[in-house]
Amino acid sequence: MGGLRCWLQFYGNAHNLFAIMPERNALYGESSLRRVWVRFMTSSKRVQDRSREKRVQELEIATEKWKIASKVIFLMEVLKGERDMIITVRSLEQYRRQINLPKPHKISDFIRKSPKLFELYKDQRGVLWCGLTEQGEDLLEEHEKLLEENGDKAAEHVTRCLMMSVDKKLPLDKIVHFRRDFGLSLDFRINWVHKFPQHFKVGKLGDGEEYLELVSWNPAWAITELEKKTLGIIEDCEHKPGMLSLAFPMKFPPSYKKMYRYRGKIEHFQKRSYLSPYADAHGLEAGSKEFDKRAIAVMHELLSFTLEKRLVTDHLTHFRREFVMPQKLMRIFLKHCGIFYVSERGKRFSVFLTEGYEGPELIEKCPLILWKEKLLKFTGYRGRKRDIPTYNDTLDMEERELLESGSGDEDMSVGFEKDDDDDDVVTDDDDEMDIGEVNDAYEEISKV
């Protein structure tokens, strides 16, 4: 092997690095040089740098705001599931992944940044406990009432998701990913799904997996949100979904200048007819232009259902088969940056419906969103519109403000004791977005 050598050749630019690698002939015990072309992924050009001109500062600020609210709400829900709504801080360690709190940051430090919501106590043995303040309990009670009031609207959105699905059924394990986004109650699996038998029912597959199945088709709900806004259609009991030729509202980033270069393609895309998300999609050919535009319509509809007009991207990838959408959804989001905006904060990406925002603020705020904004006033987050120059840190700026406080566990007065038989808390544990898929999507879009 001493005579074997490896030559490196560069072709064109730094993105294409190829190597001529030696290959051994094991059958005859001989060595021969043969060209094996290997493409190396470049580490110098990060995913986020490739979309610098498409970055929208206001929506990055909105991402930070909603992420902080989600973390606090999650902890409040954990406490709600505990007996007497108290838990040891040590027991909260198991939820680090759900609130994206990396070590060495302490759970107790995160909690101390919201003293109006959470209380910390030490018992006689020196064990640190966490509970809700009186204001926190009042807010949680208010939230439960709002969720109950939102029940009919949430049931409509879940039913419309079933109407869009190819088999008119969706696994409960997948719907639970949309629980907070649709404003579904904490007892979604146990009680909520049985409250609307006129719309859907729970069934089981042969392997025991539970799914939600459509009971009755409602023609008045087979009208897309885009049709309602563009055509002014509110309800039509005789409506039958079919082909649509509606243009999607677009908001391009101020710094994105290539839109002028692609104006002709954009106009051609907007005029192209597509199948309604509620129409039968069995006949569509994957990869066709009609297939992709219908997928855009489905994602537009789903995002319109959400409280924040925003979803974590991997929540959508869970439904590719059920909603007949392409494998590479990220490519669709990036290509149609006037309709959608992808925030690349941290390891999980979020996709926004751009028409739903004016700057960093939602245009239409339902009562649950107003409650979230009220909640943020009781946390350490202040929503300052500072510039976010880089995206290198896993822990974002505003999150860091919530964490960097006093360290150790100071002496505290004796609070309360806790029984051993705690109730289990069901959490929405989601998979992280595949970063490799995003890299591939950016490479494809850069060639357009």
C-alpha positions in Angstrom: 0.0 0.0 0.0 3.0 2.2 0.2 2.9 3.0 -3.5 -0.7 4.1 -3.3 -1.3 7.8 -3.4 -4.3 10.1 -3.1 -4.7 13.1 -5.3 -7.0 16.0 -4.6 -8.4 17.9 -7.5 -10.5 21.1 -7.4 -13.1 21.7 -10.0 -14.5 25.2 -10.6 -15.2 26.4 -7.0 -14.8 25.5 -3.4 -18.1 23.8 -3.3 -17.0 20.9 -5.5 -14.1 19.0 -3.9 -13.3 15.7 -5.4 -10.8 13.0 -4.6 -9.2 10.2 -6.6 -9.3 7.4 -4.0 -7.4 4.1 -4.2 -9.5 0.9 -4.4 -8.2 -2.5 -3.5 -8.8 -5.6 -5.6 -9.4 -8.1 -2.8 -10.1 -11.0 -5.1 -6.6 -11.2 -6.7 -4.7 -9.6 -3.9 -3.6 -6.8 -6.2 -4.0 -3.1 -5.8 -5.2 -0.9 -8.6 -5.9 2.8 -8.8 -9.4 3.7 -9.8 -11.2 7.0 -9.8 -13.9 7.2 -7.3 -15.6 10.6 -7.3 -16.5 11.7 -3.8 -18.3 15.0 -3.1 -17.5 16.5 0.3 -20.0 18.7 2.1 -18.5 22.1 2.8 -18.4 23.2 6.4 -17.5 26.8 5.7 -20.9 27.8 4.2 -23.6 27.2 6.7 -27.3 26.7 5.9 -28.3 30.0 7.4 -25.7 31.9 5.4 -27.2 30.7 2.1 -30.5 32.6 2.8 -29.1 35.8 4.2 -30.8 37.9 1.6 -34.1 36.2 2.5 -33.9 36.8 6.2 -36.7 38.7 7.8 -35.7 40.3 11.1 -39.2 40.9 12.3 -40.3 37.3 11.9 -37.1 36.1 13.7 -38.2 38.3 16.7 -41.7 36.7 16.5 -40.0 33.3 16.6 -38.2 34.2 19.8 -41.4 35.5 21.4 -43.5 32.4 20.7 -40.6 30.0 21.7 -40.4 31.6 25.1 -44.2 31.4 25.6 -44.2 27.8 24.6 -41.5 26.9 27.2 -43.3 28.6 30.0 -46.7 27.1 29.0 -45.1 23.7 28.9 -43.8 24.0 32.5 -47.3 25.2 33.6 -48.9 22.2 32.0 -46.4 19.9 33.7 -47.3 21.4 37.0 -51.0 21.1 36.2 -50.5 17.4 35.7 -48.9 16.9 39.2 -50.7 16.3 42.4 -51.2 19.6 44.2 -49.5 21.2 41.2 -46.0 21.0 42.7 -42.9 19.1 41.6 -39.3 18.8 42.6 -36.9 20.8 40.5 -34.9 17.6 40.1 -37.9 15.9 38.5 -38.1 18.7 36.0 -34.7 17.6 34.6 -36.4 15.0 32.5 -38.1 17.8 30.5 -34.9 19.5 29.3 -35.3 18.4 25.8 -38.9 19.6 25.6 -37.9 23.1 26.6 -34.6 23.0 24.8 -32.5 23.8 27.8 -28.9 22.7 27.3 -26.5 22.0 30.1 -24.9 23.6 32.2 -27.9 26.0 32.4 -30.1 25.1 35.4 -33.8 24.5 35.4 -34.0 26.6 38.6 -32.4 29.6 36.9 -34.9 29.4 34.1 -37.8 29.3 36.6 -36.4 32.2 38.7 -36.7 34.5 35.6 -40.5 34.3 36.0 -41.1 34.9 39.7 -44.6 36.1 39.1 -45.5 32.7 37.6 -43.4 30.2 39.5 -42.4 29.8 43.2 -39.4 27.8 44.5 -39.3 26.3 48.0 -37.0 24.1 50.0 -38.6 21.5 52.3 -37.1 20.4 55.7 -34.8 17.9 53.9 -33.4 20.6 51.7 -35.2 19.4 48.5 -36.1 22.2 46.1 -39.7 22.2 44.9 -41.5 24.3 42.2 -45.1 25.4 42.2 -47.3 28.1 40.7 -47.9 31.5 42.2 -51.4 32.8 42.7 -51.1 34.8 39.5 -49.8 31.7 37.7 -52.8 29.7 38.8 -55.2 32.4 37.8 -53.6 32.6 34.3 -53.7 28.8 34.0 -57.4 28.8 34.9 -58.0 31.6 32.4 -56.2 29.5 29.8 -58.4 26.5 30.4 -61.6 28.6 30.0 -60.2 30.0 26.7 -59.4 26.5 25.4 -62.9 25.4 26.3 -64.4 28.4 24.4 -62.1 27.6 21.5 -63.3 24.0 21.4 -65.8 24.4 18.5 -63.3 26.2 16.3 -60.6 23.6 17.1 -63.1 20.9 16.2 -63.8 22.5 12.9 -60.1 22.7 12.1 -59.5 19.1 13.0 -62.5 18.0 10.9 -61.2 20.0 8.0 -57.8 18.3 8.3 -59.6 15.0 8.1 -61.5 16.2 5.1 -58.1 17.1 3.4 -56.5 13.7 4.2 -56.5 11.2 1.4 -58.2 8.4 3.5 -60.3 10.7 5.7 -58.4 9.5 8.8 -55.3 10.6 10.7 -53.3 8.9 13.5 -53.9 10.4 16.9 -50.1 10.3 17.5 -49.7 12.8 14.6 -52.6 15.1 15.4 -51.2 15.6 18.9 -48.3 17.5 17.3 -50.8 20.2 16.4 -52.4 20.4 19.9 -50.9 23.7 21.0 -50.9 25.1 17.5 -54.7 24.5 17.0 -55.6 25.4 20.6 -56.6 21.9 21.7 -57.0 21.1 25.3 -54.5 19.1 27.4 -56.9 16.1 27.7 -57.0 15.9 23.9 -56.4 12.1 23.7 -58.6 11.1 26.6 -61.7 13.3 26.6 -61.6 16.0 23.9 -61.7 13.6 20.9 -65.0 12.1 22.1 -66.8 15.5 22.6 -67.7 15.9 18.9 -69.1 12.5 17.7 -71.0 14.4 14.9 -67.7 15.3 13.3 -65.2 12.4 14.0 -64.7 9.2 15.9 -61.7 7.3 17.4 -60.8 3.9 15.8 -58.0 1.4 16.2 -55.9 -0.3 13.6 -54.8 -4.0 13.8 -51.6 -3.1 15.6 -53.5 -1.1 18.2 -52.7 2.3 16.8 -55.5 4.9 17.4 -56.7 7.1 14.6 -59.3 9.8 14.2 -61.8 9.2 11.3 -64.2 11.6 9.6 -67.9 10.8 10.4 -69.6 13.3 8.1 -68.5 15.5 5.3 -69.5 19.2 5.8 -69.6 21.0 2.4 -69.5 24.4 4.1 -66.1 23.5 5.6 -64.7 22.4 2.2 -64.0 26.0 1.3 -60.4 27.1 1.7 -59.4 30.2 3.8 -58.0 31.7 0.6 -61.4 31.3 -1.1 -63.1 33.0 1.8 -60.7 36.0 1.7 -60.5 36.4 -2.1 -64.0 35.5 -3.2 -65.8 36.5 0.0 -67.4 33.0 0.3 -68.5 32.4 3.9 -70.6 29.2 3.8 -72.0 27.3 0.9 -73.8 24.0 1.7 -73.7 23.0 -2.0 -70.1 23.7 -2.5 -68.1 21.0 -4.2 -64.3 21.3 -4.2 -62.5 21.2 -7.5 -60.0 23.2 -9.5 -58.9 26.7 -8.2 -57.1 29.6 -9.9 -56.5 31.9 -7.0 -53.3 33.8 -6.5 -51.6 33.4 -3.1 -50.8 36.6 -1.2 -47.1 37.3 -1.2 -44.8 39.3 1.0 -41.1 39.2 0.0 -38.3 40.1 2.3 -37.1 43.8 1.8 -33.6 42.7 1.0 -34.6 40.0 -1.5 -33.9 41.6 -4.8 -34.1 38.5 -7.0 -37.9 38.7 -7.1 -37.6 41.2 -9.9 -35.6 38.7 -11.9 -38.2 36.0 -11.3 -41.3 38.2 -11.8 -42.3 36.4 -15.0 -42.1 33.0 -13.3 -44.0 34.2 -10.3 -46.9 35.5 -12.5 -46.9 32.2 -14.4 -47.1 30.3 -11.1 -49.9 32.5 -9.7 -52.0 31.9 -12.8 -51.6 28.2 -12.8 -54.7 26.2 -11.8 -54.5 23.7 -9.0 -56.7 21.2 -7.2 -58.4 22.3 -4.0 -57.0 20.7 -0.8 -60.4 19.3 -0.1 -60.7 17.6 -3.5 -59.7 14.0 -4.2 -56.0 13.9 -4.9 -55.5 10.3 -5.8 -55.0 11.0 -9.5 -52.2 13.6 -9.1 -48.8 12.6 -10.4 -46.0 13.2 -7.9 -43.4 15.8 -9.1 -45.8 17.5 -11.5 -46.4 21.2 -11.3 -50.0 20.6 -10.4 -48.9 18.3 -7.6 -46.6 20.9 -6.1 -49.0 23.8 -6.3 -51.7 21.7 -4.5 -49.1 20.9 -1.8 -48.6 24.7 -1.4 -52.4 25.1 -1.0 -52.5 22.4 1.6 -49.7 23.9 3.6 -51.3 27.4 3.3 -54.6 26.0 4.6 -52.9 24.2 7.6 -50.9 27.3 8.6 -54.2 29.3 8.3 -55.7 27.1 11.0 -52.9 27.7 13.5 -53.1 30.3 16.3 -49.7 31.8 15.4 -49.8 31.3 11.6 -46.7 29.3 12.2 -45.6 25.6 12.6 -42.5 23.7 13.3 -41.5 22.3 9.9 -41.2 18.7 11.1 -44.8 18.8 12.3 -45.8 19.1 8.6 -43.4 16.4 7.4 -45.3 13.9 9.6 -48.3 14.4 7.3 -46.7 14.0 3.9 -48.5 10.7 3.1 -51.9 11.6 4.5 -52.1 15.0 2.7 -50.3 13.8 -0.5 -47.4 16.2 -0.2 -43.9 15.9 -1.7 -41.0 14.4 0.3 -38.9 17.6 0.2 -41.2 20.1 1.8 -38.4 22.4 2.7 -37.6 22.9 -0.9 -41.2 24.1 -1.5 -40.9 26.5 1.5 -37.6 28.0 0.3 -38.6 28.3 -3.3 -41.8 30.2 -2.5 -40.4 32.6 0.0 -43.1 35.2 -0.8 -45.8 32.8 0.6 -43.8 31.2 3.4 -40.9 32.2 5.6 -38.6 29.7 7.2 -37.0 30.7 10.5 -33.8 28.8 11.1 -33.3 29.5 14.8 -31.5 26.7 16.6 -31.9 23.0 15.6 -35.6 23.1 14.8 -37.0 25.3 12.0 -40.4 27.1 11.9 -42.4 28.1 8.8 -44.5 31.2 8.8 -47.4 32.2 6.7 -46.1 35.6 5.7 -49.6 37.2 5.0 -50.5 36.6 8.7 -47.9 39.1 9.9 -47.3 42.8 9.8 -43.7 43.2 11.0 -43.3 41.0 14.1 -47.0 41.2 15.0 -49.9 38.9 14.1 -52.5 40.8 12.1 -55.4 38.8 13.5 -55.1 37.9 17.2 -57.5 35.4 18.7 -58.2 35.3 22.5 -55.6 32.6 23.0 -52.9 34.7 21.3 -53.9 37.7 23.5 -53.5 35.4 26.5 -50.1 34.3 25.4 -49.0 38.0 25.0 -50.4 38.6 28.5 -48.4 35.6 29.8 -45.2 37.0 28.3 -45.6 40.1 30.5 -45.1 37.9 33.6 -41.8 36.3 32.2 -38.3 37.6 31.9 -38.8 38.2 28.2 -39.3 41.8 27.2 -39.4 41.5 23.4 -36.8 44.1 22.7 -36.2 44.6 19.0 -32.5 44.3 19.0 -30.5 43.2 15.9 -29.7 39.5 15.6 -26.5 39.5 13.6 -25.5 35.9 13.6 -27.1 32.5 14.0 -24.1 30.6 15.5 -25.4 30.0 19.0 -27.8 27.1 19.7 -29.2 29.1 22.6 -30.7 32.3 21.2 -30.2 35.8 22.6 -33.6 36.2 24.3 -33.4 32.7 25.7 -30.0 33.4 27.1 -31.5 36.4 29.0 -34.0 34.0 30.6 -31.1 31.8 31.8 -28.3 34.0 32.8 -29.4 34.9 36.3 -28.2 34.1 39.8 -26.8 30.6 40.1 -27.1 28.4 43.2 -30.1 27.4 45.2 -30.3 30.0 47.9 -31.8 29.1 51.3 -35.5 29.2 51.1 -38.3 28.9 53.7 -40.0 25.5 54.1 -42.8 25.2 51.6 -44.7 21.9 51.1 -44.4 18.1 51.1 -45.4 15.9 48.2 -47.0 12.5 47.9 -45.2 9.8 45.9 -47.9 8.6 43.5 -47.7 11.4 41.0 -49.8 11.6 37.9 -48.0 11.1 34.6 -47.7 14.0 32.2 -48.3 13.4 28.5 -46.0 15.6 26.4 -45.7 16.3 22.7 -42.2 14.8 22.0 -41.3 15.8 18.5 -38.5 14.7 16.2 -36.0 17.2 15.1 -35.8 18.4 11.5 -33.2 16.6 9.4 -30.5 19.2 8.8 -29.2 17.2 5.8 -32.5 17.6 4.0 -32.3 21.4 4.5 -28.8 21.4 3.1 -30.0 19.6 0.0 -33.0 21.9 -0.4 -30.7 25.0 -0.3 -28.4 23.5 -2.8 -31.3 22.9 -5.2 -32.8 26.3 -4.8 -29.4 28.0 -5.3 -29.3 26.5 -8.8 -32.7 28.1 -9.8 
